[in-house]
């Protein structure tokens, strides 16, 4: 299977049934998080008083995926839905921020994960699990 086909499979798998930050958080942290380098996937949560009392982790409000060249950010939009941004990074400094559609964000994430999988066997295994191979 070529890298271009892998990219399309990853993008399709990420698009399936994911309409909110909580869904993306589950996919990224549960399916990919343990196989990706530590700190690559970060989740921001909002915990209410009731969450704290009940010992719950709270609701995911942002997902941040950090790669050497980009930071991909999904946040819960104020009136529902998801807002996406792609940050260009050079030597650890964000040099540009671009709002993106969720589809563009997913395509950028798929490209980054595909590139990582070409270099890292553990990431390749995580992508295989995501794709159901």
Secondary structure, DSSP 8 states (H G I E B T S, - for coil): --HHHHHHHHHHHHHTT--SHHHHHHIIIIIIITTS-TTSEEEEEE--HHHHHHT---EEEEEEEE-SSEEEEEEE-TTSSEEEEEEEEETTEEEEEEEE-HHHHHHHHHHHHHHHHHH-HHHHHHHHHHHT-
